């Protein structure tokens, strides 16, 4: 018989008490949270899900759109007078560098 059940009746455990028991066990098993944190992968799955236009072919839509985006990002680095994809630019570059003309 489990020693926790021996000392505490089942009605004692509400959600908060039960959670603290399992959280301490998970911390000992899994180690630091940064090694098992899924947040970056879940965020990227949101981006991939946004690529889907045909719900009958989910994986195909994601792979085709991802490949097209990778290709255009790669090619934009070699073209002149084209803004490179994935690089943030300020909206007011003209004003920051003093190029703005007074009208």
N, C-alpha and C positions, 0 to 999 in steps of 0.2 A: 504494500500500500504506500502511496506517495506521502511523504512526511508533511507536505503542505496541507493535504486534506486531513491529516490526522489532527493538526492543531487548530485549523480554521474551518468553520462550517462553510458550505457552499454559498450560503446567503451573504457571507461577509464580502465576497468578491464582486464588486461592481466593476465597471469598465476601466476606471482609472487605476485601481489597485491591480487588476489583472494585467493591464498594459505595462505597469512598472516591473512586474515580475518577468515578463517576456522581453522587455527592452534590455534589461541587464544581461539576460542570457544571450541575446543577439549581439550585444556589444562585445561580449567575451568570445563568441564564436567567430564573428566577422571581422573584428579589428576596427581600425579607424574608418569612418564613414566615407572618406574621399576615395577609398579603394572599391567601394561597392555602390557608389552614388549613380543613379540612372538619369539624372536631370539633363545632362547634355545630349544624351541619346534620344530622350523623349522630345526635346526641343527640335532636334534635327528630323525626327519622324514627322513633326508638324509641318516642316518645310516640304518633305517628300510627299505627304498626303495632299498638300496644296497643288502638286503637279498633276494629280489625277483628274482627267476630264471624262474618261470612259470608265464607268464603274464596273463594266463587264471584264475589263482587262487592266486591273490595278497595277500589277507589277510591270507590265509592258509600258504603261504611261509613265511610270516613275523612271524606268531605265532610259527610255527614249529622251525624256525631257532633261534628265541629269546628264546624259551624254551630250546633248545639244548645248547645254549650258557650259559644260566643261570645255567643249570645243570652241565655243565663242569666247570664253574667258581666256583660253590659251592664245587664240588668234588675235584678240584685241591687244595683246601685249606687243605684237609685231607690226601693227598698223600705225601709220602716222595720222595725226589729227583725229584720233578716235579715243574717246574716254575709256580707260581700262575698266573692265567689269570687276566688281568686288572691292574697289578702292573708293573710299569716301572722299568727296571733295566738298569744300565749303561753298555755300550758295553765293557768297558775296566776295568772291576772289577779286573782282574788279575794284571794289571799294577798299579791300585790305591792302592792295599793292599800289594804290594811288592812280589807277588807270582810268577811273571814272571821269567822264566828261561832264562839265557843267553846262546845262542847257539853258 
